[in-house]
Amino acid sequence: MKILADENIPLVNEFFQSIGEVVTRPGRTMLNNDALSASALLVRSVTNVNQTLLQSSKVSFVGTCTIGVDHLDQNWLQSNHIEFSSAPGCNANSVVEYVYAALCHLDVNWLDKKFGIIGCGNVGGLLYKRLKLQGVDCYCYDPLRTPEGNSDLTTLEEVLSCDIISMHTPLTKTGDHPSFHLINLPELRQLKSGAVLLNCGRGPVINNADLLQFLHERDDVRVVLDVWEPEPDISLDLLDKVVLGSPHIAGYSYDGKLKGTEMIYQALCKHLKREPELSIKNLVPPLADNQLQPTANQTTWAQVKQLIAQVYSIAEDDQRLRALAQRARAGEENFGIGFDGLRKHYPTRREFHNYQVVGADDKTAEWLRVLGFGVASSAHE
């Protein structure tokens, strides 16, 4: 069988070549002609999987190595008896670590802040769980969830009054609670002075034109955007106004992407009624040189900031995107192509659990364990 795959899916050949012939293409420019002879299609979030792409093809299985499915025309796939599968939760930890890295870069210690979360599914739910372990005062808005699963559910207005608001909702345009343009100018104007707003879910959940207008009106709110409206041709004026911007890579840790590949490999095996033979553990060796040490005689917060920046420099993501914008304005590069290029050639980022911190005192060690780091020893031992 022939398997058509996005070229940015890591280890796609290693996982799937035992099942069939793997042919890779750029995800955003896949064509119907590419799919005609394929039996399975493997994508990430940039490929719109619909009748235009799959008409008259032999594809009977579609797997997206991402948590979102808004790029899949599910009704058309179902009506044409094409099985589809996603990888829910595969990059949740990666996105949560992005939020931590952003707040550390902005020097915002979340322990003593009111923390609002919009969307409490795989990503928002994991962030909520980690924050609660640290005793953070949390407020959550998710009309699709019940208090039995989250006792801190409240109104959108209450969440917008928080010191930090982190958005993790999928993009939906139908149903009782569509998320498209959930946040417009009236909602933005509810933000308190000094608030930090992060969007790591889907760009169109915030009306980007309204956000730009709001940031022209007020400079007392800091905004972090990993997702935009539209992508890849985002507003460069909006990029100028946000304090941190990145090209939709919050979930792009190497570990998260590998987990997505593995989950879709397992789903395709199930579709084909065969036992999976491969896993991340037997394809990826443990990270070498993974020991870290905090700087002595610093506060816990200073040590946490240092260690997170050492593992993941979110500032470099921001710098690369702004450098691209500068080249685009000078006519040296097409921004949309460059945006996708930053995603395609994104540096390998490993998650916190790959690292062991040695020499941390008890208070710092407690922080680090909740964040996901391994802690090898304490300073007094």
C-alpha positions as CSV (number, residue, x, y, z in Angstrom):
1,M,0.0,0.0,0.0
2,K,1.0,3.6,-0.6
3,I,1.1,6.0,2.3
4,L,1.1,9.8,1.6
5,A,2.5,11.8,4.4
6,D,3.4,15.3,5.4
7,E,7.2,15.6,5.2
8,N,7.3,17.3,8.6
9,I,6.0,14.2,10.5
10,P,9.1,13.0,12.5
11,L,10.2,9.4,12.0
12,V,7.4,8.9,9.5
13,N,9.5,6.5,7.5
14,E,10.8,4.6,10.5
15,F,7.3,4.0,11.8
16,F,5.4,3.4,8.6
17,Q,7.8,1.8,6.0
18,S,7.1,-1.6,7.4
19,I,3.4,-1.1,6.5
20,G,3.8,0.3,3.0
21,E,5.6,2.7,0.6
22,V,5.9,6.1,2.3
23,V,5.7,9.1,0.0
24,T,6.2,12.6,1.6
25,R,5.0,16.0,0.4
26,P,4.8,19.5,1.9
27,G,1.7,19.5,4.1
28,R,0.3,22.9,3.0
29,T,0.6,22.2,-0.7
30,M,-0.6,18.6,-1.0
31,L,-2.7,18.1,-4.1
32,N,-5.4,15.6,-5.2
33,N,-2.9,14.2,-7.7
34,D,-0.6,13.3,-4.8
35,A,-3.4,11.4,-3.1
36,L,-4.9,9.5,-6.0
37,S,-2.9,6.3,-5.6
38,A,-2.6,6.4,-1.8
39,S,-4.4,4.1,0.6
40,A,-3.6,6.1,3.7
41,L,-3.0,9.8,4.3
42,L,-0.9,11.2,7.2
43,V,-1.1,14.9,7.9
44,R,-0.4,17.6,10.5
45,S,-2.6,20.7,11.1
46,V,-1.7,22.7,7.9
47,T,-3.4,20.3,5.5
48,N,-7.1,20.7,4.7
49,V,-8.4,17.2,4.3
50,N,-11.6,17.4,2.2
51,Q,-13.3,16.4,-1.0
52,T,-10.9,18.6,-3.0
53,L,-7.9,16.7,-1.8
54,L,-9.3,13.1,-1.7
55,Q,-11.9,13.0,-4.5
56,S,-11.5,9.8,-6.6
57,S,-8.6,8.6,-4.4
58,K,-8.2,5.2,-2.8
59,V,-7.6,6.6,0.7
60,S,-9.5,4.7,3.3
61,F,-7.6,6.0,6.4
62,V,-6.7,9.6,7.4
63,G,-4.5,10.2,10.4
64,T,-3.6,13.6,11.7
65,C,-0.6,13.6,14.1
66,T,-2.1,16.5,16.0
67,I,-4.7,17.1,18.7
68,G,-6.9,19.3,16.5
69,V,-9.3,18.1,13.8
70,D,-10.7,21.4,12.5
71,H,-8.6,20.9,9.3
72,L,-10.5,17.7,8.6
73,D,-13.9,17.7,6.8
74,Q,-15.3,15.1,9.1
75,N,-18.8,15.0,7.5
76,W,-17.3,14.3,4.1
77,L,-14.9,11.7,5.4
78,Q,-17.7,9.9,7.2
79,S,-20.1,10.0,4.2
80,N,-17.4,8.5,2.1
81,H,-16.6,5.8,4.7
82,I,-13.0,7.0,5.2
83,E,-11.8,6.3,8.7
84,F,-10.0,9.1,10.5
85,S,-8.0,9.4,13.6
86,S,-6.2,12.2,15.6
87,A,-3.7,12.2,18.4
88,P,-5.4,13.9,21.3
89,G,-3.1,15.0,24.0
90,C,0.1,14.2,22.1
91,N,1.5,17.7,22.4
92,A,-0.3,18.9,25.5
93,N,2.8,18.8,27.6
94,S,4.7,20.7,25.0
95,V,2.2,23.5,24.9
96,V,2.1,23.7,28.7
97,E,5.8,24.0,28.8
98,Y,5.6,26.8,26.2
99,V,3.2,28.7,28.6
100,Y,5.7,28.3,31.5
101,A,8.6,29.4,29.2
102,A,6.7,32.5,28.1
103,L,5.8,33.5,31.7
104,C,9.4,33.0,32.8
105,H,10.7,35.1,30.0
106,L,8.3,37.9,31.0
107,D,9.3,37.4,34.6
108,V,5.7,36.7,35.7
109,N,5.7,34.3,38.7
110,W,2.3,32.6,38.4
111,L,2.2,31.3,42.0
112,D,0.7,34.5,43.4
113,K,-1.5,35.4,40.4
114,K,-5.1,34.8,39.5
115,F,-4.7,32.4,36.6
116,G,-7.5,32.1,34.0
117,I,-7.7,29.2,31.5
118,I,-10.0,29.3,28.4
119,G,-10.6,25.7,27.2
120,C,-9.9,22.9,29.6
121,G,-9.4,19.9,27.3
122,N,-6.2,18.0,26.9
123,V,-3.9,21.1,27.0
124,G,-5.8,23.4,29.3
125,G,-6.7,20.5,31.5
126,L,-3.1,19.6,32.0
127,L,-2.1,23.2,32.6
128,Y,-4.9,23.4,35.2
129,K,-3.7,20.2,36.9
130,R,-0.1,21.4,37.2
131,L,-1.1,24.8,38.5
132,K,-3.4,23.3,41.1
133,L,-0.5,21.1,42.3
134,Q,1.3,24.4,43.1
135,G,-1.8,25.9,44.8
136,V,-2.4,28.5,42.2
137,D,-5.7,30.4,42.2
138,C,-7.3,29.1,39.0
139,Y,-10.5,30.2,37.1
140,C,-11.6,28.2,34.1
141,Y,-14.0,28.8,31.2
142,D,-15.2,25.8,29.2
143,P,-18.9,25.6,28.6
144,L,-18.5,22.0,27.4
145,R,-17.3,20.7,30.8
146,T,-19.1,20.2,34.1
147,P,-18.1,21.1,37.6
148,E,-17.7,17.4,38.4
149,G,-14.5,17.4,36.4
150,N,-13.3,20.9,37.3
151,S,-14.6,22.7,40.4
152,D,-13.1,26.0,39.2
153,L,-15.3,26.5,36.2
154,T,-16.7,30.0,36.0
155,T,-17.8,32.6,33.5
156,L,-15.8,34.1,30.7
157,E,-16.0,37.5,32.4
158,E,-14.5,36.1,35.6
159,V,-11.6,34.5,33.6
160,L,-11.0,37.8,31.7
161,S,-10.5,39.5,35.0
162,C,-7.5,37.4,35.9
163,D,-3.8,38.4,35.9
164,I,-2.9,35.7,33.4
165,I,-5.3,34.3,30.8
166,S,-4.1,31.3,28.7
167,M,-6.2,30.2,25.8
168,H,-6.4,26.5,24.7
169,T,-9.7,26.1,23.0
170,P,-10.0,24.3,19.6
171,L,-11.6,26.1,16.7
172,T,-15.3,25.5,16.2
173,K,-17.8,27.5,14.2
174,T,-21.0,25.5,14.9
175,G,-22.8,24.2,17.9
176,D,-24.1,25.9,21.0
177,H,-20.7,27.3,22.0
178,P,-18.6,28.1,18.9
179,S,-15.1,29.3,19.6
180,F,-14.6,31.3,16.4
181,H,-14.0,35.0,17.4
182,L,-14.8,34.2,21.0
183,I,-12.7,37.1,22.0
184,N,-13.5,40.4,20.3
185,L,-12.9,44.1,21.3
186,P,-15.6,44.1,24.1
187,E,-13.9,41.1,25.8
188,L,-10.4,42.5,25.3
189,R,-11.4,45.8,26.9
190,Q,-12.3,43.8,30.1
191,L,-8.7,42.9,30.6
192,K,-7.1,44.5,33.7
193,S,-4.0,46.7,33.5
194,G,-0.9,44.5,33.7
195,A,-2.7,41.4,32.5
196,V,-0.9,38.8,30.3
197,L,-2.9,37.2,27.5
198,L,-1.6,34.0,25.8
199,N,-3.1,32.2,22.9
200,C,-1.6,28.8,22.1
201,G,-4.8,27.2,20.8
202,R,-6.2,28.4,17.5
203,G,-5.6,31.9,16.0
204,P,-9.2,32.8,15.0
205,V,-10.5,32.3,18.5
206,I,-9.3,35.8,19.0
207,N,-10.4,38.4,16.5
208,N,-7.0,39.5,15.4
209,A,-8.2,42.8,13.8
210,D,-9.8,43.7,17.1
211,L,-6.7,42.6,19.0
212,L,-4.6,45.0,16.9
213,Q,-7.0,47.8,17.5
214,F,-7.0,47.1,21.3
215,L,-3.2,47.1,21.4
216,H,-3.2,50.5,19.7
217,E,-5.6,51.7,22.4
218,R,-3.7,50.2,25.4
219,D,-0.1,49.4,26.1
220,D,-0.7,48.0,29.6
221,V,-1.6,44.5,28.6
222,R,1.1,42.0,27.4
223,V,0.1,39.5,24.7
224,V,1.8,36.3,23.7
225,L,0.7,34.7,20.4
226,D,1.7,31.4,19.0
227,V,-1.3,31.1,16.7
228,W,-2.7,33.8,14.4
229,E,-5.5,34.8,12.0
230,P,-4.8,33.9,9.3
231,E,-1.8,31.7,9.0
232,P,0.7,31.8,7.4
233,D,0.1,35.3,6.2
234,I,-0.3,36.9,9.6
235,S,-0.5,40.6,10.4
236,L,3.0,42.0,10.8
237,D,1.6,45.0,12.5
238,L,0.1,42.7,15.2
239,L,3.4,41.0,15.5
240,D,5.0,44.3,16.2
241,K,2.5,44.8,19.1
242,V,2.8,41.5,20.9
243,V,5.6,40.9,23.5
244,L,6.2,37.4,22.2
245,G,5.3,35.9,18.9
246,S,6.0,32.4,17.4
247,P,5.0,30.5,14.3
248,H,2.5,28.0,15.7
249,I,5.2,25.9,17.4
250,A,4.0,25.8,21.0
251,G,3.2,22.1,20.5
252,Y,6.3,21.4,18.4
253,S,8.5,19.7,21.0
254,Y,10.3,16.8,19.5
255,D,8.7,14.5,22.1
256,G,5.2,15.8,21.4
257,K,5.6,15.3,17.6
258,L,7.0,11.8,18.2
259,K,4.0,10.9,20.4
260,G,1.7,12.1,17.6
261,T,3.4,9.9,15.1
262,E,3.3,6.9,17.4
263,M,-0.4,7.4,18.1
264,I,-1.3,7.5,14.4
265,Y,0.9,4.5,13.7
266,Q,-1.0,2.6,16.3
267,A,-4.3,3.8,14.8
268,L,-3.3,2.7,11.3
269,C,-2.3,-0.7,12.6
270,K,-5.7,-1.0,14.3
271,H,-7.4,0.0,11.0
272,L,-5.4,-2.7,9.2
273,K,-6.0,-5.2,12.0
274,R,-2.3,-5.8,12.7
275,E,-0.3,-5.6,15.9
276,P,1.9,-2.6,16.3
277,E,5.6,-3.6,16.3
278,L,7.3,-0.3,16.9
279,S,7.3,2.4,19.6
280,I,9.2,5.5,20.5
281,K,11.2,3.6,23.1
282,N,12.8,1.3,20.5
283,L,13.3,4.0,17.9
284,V,14.6,7.0,20.0
285,P,17.5,6.6,22.5
286,P,17.5,8.6,25.8
287,L,18.8,12.1,25.7
288,A,22.6,12.2,26.4
289,D,24.2,14.9,28.5
290,N,20.9,15.7,30.2
291,Q,22.1,16.9,33.6
292,L,21.4,20.5,34.7
293,Q,22.5,22.4,37.8
294,P,20.8,25.6,39.1
295,T,23.0,28.6,40.0
296,A,23.7,28.6,43.7
297,N,22.5,31.4,46.0
298,Q,19.6,32.4,43.9
299,T,15.9,32.5,44.7
300,T,13.7,29.5,43.7
301,W,12.1,31.7,41.0
302,A,15.4,32.8,39.6
303,Q,16.5,29.2,39.4
304,V,13.3,28.0,37.7
305,K,13.7,30.8,35.1
306,Q,17.3,29.9,34.5
307,L,16.6,26.2,34.1
308,I,13.6,26.6,31.8
309,A,15.5,29.1,29.6
310,Q,18.4,26.7,29.5
311,V,16.2,23.9,28.1
312,Y,13.9,26.0,25.9
313,S,14.8,29.6,24.9
314,I,11.4,30.9,23.8
315,A,13.1,34.2,23.0
316,E,14.8,32.6,20.1
317,D,11.5,31.6,18.6
318,D,10.4,35.2,18.8
319,Q,13.6,36.5,17.3
320,R,13.4,34.2,14.3
321,L,9.8,35.3,13.5
322,R,10.7,39.0,13.8
323,A,13.8,38.5,11.7
324,L,11.6,36.9,9.0
325,A,9.1,39.9,9.2
326,Q,12.0,42.3,8.7
327,R,13.2,40.4,5.6
328,A,9.7,40.3,4.3
329,R,9.2,44.0,4.7
330,A,12.4,44.6,2.9
331,G,11.2,42.4,0.0
332,E,13.9,39.8,0.6
333,E,11.5,36.9,1.5
334,N,7.9,35.8,1.2
335,F,6.6,35.9,4.7
336,G,4.0,33.1,4.3
337,I,6.6,30.7,2.8
338,G,9.1,31.7,5.5
339,F,6.5,31.1,8.3
340,D,6.0,27.6,7.1
341,G,9.8,27.3,6.7
342,L,10.3,28.1,10.4
343,R,7.9,25.3,11.3
344,K,9.5,22.9,8.9
345,H,13.0,23.6,10.1
346,Y,12.2,24.1,13.7
347,P,15.1,23.2,16.0
348,T,14.8,20.1,18.1
349,R,13.2,21.0,21.5
350,R,13.1,18.3,24.1
351,E,10.6,18.4,27.0
352,F,11.5,19.0,30.6
353,H,11.2,15.3,31.6
354,N,14.3,14.5,29.5
355,Y,16.5,16.5,31.9
356,Q,17.8,15.7,35.4
357,V,18.5,18.6,37.8
358,V,21.2,18.0,40.3
359,G,21.9,20.1,43.4
360,A,18.5,21.7,43.8
361,D,17.3,22.6,47.3
362,D,14.0,21.1,48.5
363,K,11.8,24.1,47.5
364,T,13.3,24.4,44.0
365,A,13.1,20.6,43.6
366,E,9.4,20.6,44.5
367,W,8.8,23.3,41.8
368,L,10.8,21.4,39.2
369,R,9.0,18.1,39.8
370,V,5.6,19.7,39.2
371,L,6.9,21.3,36.0
372,G,8.1,17.9,34.8
373,F,11.8,17.9,35.4
374,G,13.6,15.0,36.9
375,V,15.4,15.8,40.1
376,A,18.4,13.7,40.8
377,S,19.4,14.9,44.2
378,S,19.1,17.7,46.8
379,A,21.8,20.1,47.7
380,H,22.0,19.0,51.3
381,E,22.2,15.3,50.5
